[in-house]
Amino acid sequence: MKSRLVLLACCLALLSSCGQGDKSTGKAPEFAVITVETTTANLTNSYPATIKGKQDVEIRPMVSGFITKLHVDEGSVVHKGQVLFSIDPVQYQAAVNSAKAAVETAKAAVNTQELTVSNKRTLNQKNIISDYDLQMAENQLAQTKAQLAQAEAQLINAQNNLSYTSVTSPSDGIVGTIPYRVGSLVSPSMATPLTTVADISEMFAYFSMTERQLLSLIREGGSTKDILAKMPQVQLQLIDGTMYADSGRVETISGVIDQTTGAVNMRALFPNKHNILRSGGTGNVVFPNPMENVIMIPQSATTEIQDKKFVFVAQPDNTLKNTEIQVFSLNDGKYFYVTDGLKAGDKIVIEGVQNLKDGQSITPITPEEKEAEYQKALKDQKEGNIQTAFN
């Protein structure tokens, strides 16, 4: 019915411009009129959004060395703890072996010094050596124990460095670009990471609202926590115009308004069970905005004067009254959603309104009757009887 109204309003302009009044009989010209009714309009508000993974982690080496093996490729799905790269471990294995030897040496020194202290304590008890000699031996024991602790710490450090030669993923996700291949020398100080692992099990959609829109939400909802709690589930329109299957929820509202753009940043969370969404993508976050008891009319039925919109309402005596209307701010290019100025049961002209005047008399007909006349005119035109059809 909606598309039919628009089609009639556009196509029937030909008939209305030619005039349907019969001047010989004084009959008022015919114009298509519809009776308006209230309805519920399932409107939406859309906001451009940038899609990012819940967590984009740069993978960097903890030790220096040559890459000996790539365990994954770009775009691979990986899990937390999975090995991504192997770095040459030879020097780090040697460091572990050396540290182990140092620990054993320190342990032997501690054992030897413990025997020395035990012997000196016995001699001190027999007054063969002085307390000073015993204290010196005990200090030496404490020193060897400290050296053992230091050697054990160095062993742990060497073992950690060895473990770092296997670069693992810190989370589940998708592997990004891999700029380094087997044989490349890498180090913790390099500017470019080995790769990036994007956790895309859930996706963030970042978008912005104007300060005025945010103020409206605050007045309706109160605190930020209350606003978020009252916000409906949102949808995500993908770059190809299709709607993402799963709905999401708005999680955060920035506390700072961008002075340059006058906008406030917001973030919605969407599940990504099938890995359809990818980090870096774009789309539109779509908010539902249902309106009840609203009247929907074709835009072609309106005229505009100084940013005010008017329609011609047919009175009981078939005269027209130019009536101002208020419409919802959303404009879909086809219809206006009237919030004030019309009521259910009013009859409005839907064609040729640019040529009408307040108080003018018309002969109202239905859109179906107008369409029938239009089809007859087309048929007569094909038969070469255009003049007869319009007389």
N, C-alpha and C positions, 0 to 999 in steps of 0.2 A: 504493500500500500504506500509506503514511504517513497519508493522509487517512482511509483506511478504518479504520485502528486507532483514530484519534481519534473517528470517528463511532460505532464500536462501543462504545468506552469510555463515551461520553456517553449514547447512546441506550439501551443495555442496562441502565442503572441501574434501570429499572422492573422488569425481570424479577428482578434480584438482590435488590431490596428486598422482593419478594413471597416470596422463598425458593423454592429449587428442590428442597429435600429432601422426600422422601416419608416422613412421620412414621410411616405404617403399616408400611413396610418397613424403616425405619431407614437409608435411603439418604442419604448426605451431600449437601448442596446443591451444585448445579452452578454453576461459575464459569468464565468464559472465560479461557484461559491461552495465552500465546504463548511460543515458544522464542526466546530472544534470540541475536543474532549480531553479530559485530564488523563494522564497516564504516568507510569513510572519509567523514568529514563535511566538506563544503566550507563551513566557517563563515566569517563575515566580522565585522570590527569597523568601526563607522562613527563618524565624528567630524564634528559640524557645522562647516561651512566658509563663509567669505566669499570671493567671487570678485572679483578685481580684474585690470585690464589690466596687462600687463608694464610699461607705462609710461604714466602719465596726466600729460600735459604741459599746464599752464595757458598759454594763448596771451595774451600781453600786448603792447601797443604799445611800441615803443622811442622814438617821437616823439609829440608832441601834434598833434591836428588833427581835422577832421571826416571821418567815414567817407563815402566817395563811392560805394563799390560792395561788395556781398557776392558773393563768387565761389562760395560753397558754401552748403548749407543744413544744418540739424540732421540728424544721422544719416548724412551723406554719408561715403563711403569716400574718403580722401585719401591722397596719397603724399608722401614727403619732398620738400620744396622747392616743393610746389604752393601757389599764391597763394590765401589765404583771404579777406583783406580788402584794400581799397585806401583809403588815407588821402590827403586833398587834398595834392598835391605842389607846389602853386604856390610857396609861400614857400620850400620847400627847394630847388626848382629855381633860384629867384632867388639863394639863398645860394651854390649851386654856381657860377652865372655870375659872381657877385661875387668868389668865391674864385679862379676862373680868371683874372680880370682882375688880381687882386692878385699872382698868381704871375707873370704876364707883366710886370707893373711891376717886381717884384723881380728878375726875370731881366735886364731892361734895365739896372737899377741895377748889377747885378753886372758886366755887360759893360762899362759905362762906367767903373766903378772899376778893372776889370782893365786897361783902356787907360791909365788914369791911373797906375797902379802901374808898368806897363811903361815909360811915358815917364819917370817919376821915377827908375827904376833906371838908365836911360841917362844922365840928368843927374847922378846921383850918381857914376856911374863917371867922369864928366868933372870931378868935383869942383865942379859948378855949384851943387848943393844939398847940404845936410848929410844925414848918416845919420838925423838926427831927422825931417826932412821925409819921407824914404823910409819910415821906420817908421810914421809917422802915416798915410801913404797905404795901406800894407799892412794896418794895423789897420782902416781904413775899408773895405777890400775884405772882410776877415773879417766885419765887421758886416753888410755887404750880403748876403753869402752866408748868414749866420744868418737874416736877414730873409726870404731866399728859402726857406730850409728851413721857417721858420714858416709862410709863405704856402702852401707845398705841404702841410704838415700840416693847415692849415685847409681846404684843398681836399679832402683825403681825408676829413676829418670831415664836410664838407658833402655829399660824395658818399655817405657811409655813411648820413647822415640821410635823404637822398633815397631810397636803397634801402630804408630802413625803412618808407617809405610803402606798400610792398607787403609785407604781413604774410604770411609763408609758414609752412607746417607743418614742424616740426623732425623729424617721423618719419611713417611710415605709420600709419594708424589710422582711427578713427571720430570724426567731429565731434560734440561734445556740444551742450548748450544754448547758444544765441546770444542774449544779453540786449541787445545793441546792434545797431541797424539803421542804414540809410543816413541821414545827417544828424546822427547822434549825435557829440558831442564826446568824444574819448577822450584819455587821457594815460598816461604810464608810472606815475604815482602813484595811479591809481584802484584801489579795493579789489577790484572784481569783474573777473575776466579777460574778454577778448573771447569766449573759448570754451575748451573743453578738448578736446584730441585724445588719445584713448585708443588706445595701441598694443595691439591685441587679437590679433595674430598668434599670440601665446602668452599663456596666462593663469595667474595665480598663484591658488592656493586656500590661504587661511590658515586653520589649524585649531589646536586645542590638545589636548595629552595631559596626563593627571594626572602628578604627580610619581612615583607608584608605578609607572605604566606606563613612564615614561621610565627609572626605575631598573631595571626588568626588561630593557629593551632594552640598557642599558649593561652589565649583567651578562652578557648573551648576546653582545653585539657588541664591547664594549670602548670604544675612542675614538669620538668623534662621526663622524670620517671613516670608520671601519670600520662603524659603525651604518648610515650612509647608503649605503655600498657594498653592504651585505647586505640592505637593505630591498627588498621586492618591488615590482613595478609596482602602482600603486594605481588605483582607478576613481573616478569622480565620479558620484554620484547627484544628478540635477537636482531642482528644486523640485517637479516634477510626479510624482516617483517613478521616472522612467525613468533608465536608465544611459547616461551619455555614451559615445559610440562609441569614442573614443580613450583609451588609458590614459595615466597620467602617472607622474612620479617625485618622490619627496620630495627637496628640494634643501637645505634648511636646518633646523637645530634651534637654537632660541635658547639662549644660554648662561646665561640668567637665569630663575629660577622666579618667577612672579608671587606675591608674598606674600599678596595679597588672595584669589586664586582657587586657589592651589596648583597652577597649571597652567603648562606650558611651551609656548610658541608654536612652530609648525612651518609650513613652506611647501612646497607641492607645485606642480610646473609641468606644465601640460597644453597640448598643441597646440590650435590653434583655426583649422584650415584653412578651415572653412566659416562662420566668424563666428557660430556658434551661441551661444557664451558671450559675455556682455556684462559689462562692469565694473559692480560693485555688486550682482551677483546672489548667490544663496545656494544651498547644496546640502550634500552630505555626502561627505567623503572616505572611501572604503571600502577597508580593508585585507583581503586574503585571509588566512584563518587555517585552513588545512586541518588536520584531526586524524585520524590513522590509528589503527586498532584501537580505535575507540570504539564503545560500545553505545548505541543510540538507543531510548528507550522513551517511551510517552505519559506526559505529566505526570499524567494521571488515574490512572495505576497507582501513584502514590506517596502516602505520607502524610508529614507533617512534625511533628516534635516537637523543640522548643527549637532551631530553625534547623538541625536534622539531618533528612535525608531517608531514608525507608525504603521498601522494597518487600517484598511477600510472595512468597517463593520456594517453589514446590511441591517437596516432597521425594519420593523414590521411593515412599514409602508413602502419598502424597497428603495428607500433613499439611503445614502451612504454617510457614515460618520467617521471622520478621520480620527483615529484613536491612538494615543501614545501607549507603548508597551515597554515593559522591562524584560530584558532577556538575560539568561545565564551567560557568564563571560566566555565559556567554551564555545568555539566556533568550528564546526566540522565541515563548513563549506556548502552544506545542503540545507540544514535546518537551523532554526532558532528555537531555543527552549524558553518559553515565555513564563516568567515568574509572577508577573503582575500586569494588569491592564485588560486581560481577557478572562472570561469565565466559561465553564462548560455550557454548551448550547449556543454560544455566539456563532454567528455566521460571518465569514470573512471572504473577501474576493481574493482569488489566488492568481489572477492573470491581469496583465495590462494596467497595473496599479499606477504606473508613472503618468498615465493619461487621465486619471480620474480626479474628481474634485469633491470636496466636502459638500454634502447636500445633494449631490447628483443622483438622479433616478436611474435604476437599471432594471433589467429583467433577469433575475437570478435563475441559473440553470445548474444542473449537477455536472461535475467533471465528466461523467460518462456520456451525458448528452453532448457536451462540448466536444468530446473525443469523436463521437459519432459524426458530428458536423464536420470535424476536421478530416476524417477519413472520407467523407462524401466529397469534400472539396478537393482532396487529392485525386480521387477517382475521376471527378469532372475535369480536373486539370489534365489528366492523362488523355481524356477523350477530346480535349481541345475546347471544352465548354467552360473555361474559367470565368468569363464574363457572366454567363447564366448562373453559375454557382454563387456569385457574390451579389447578385441583384435581388 
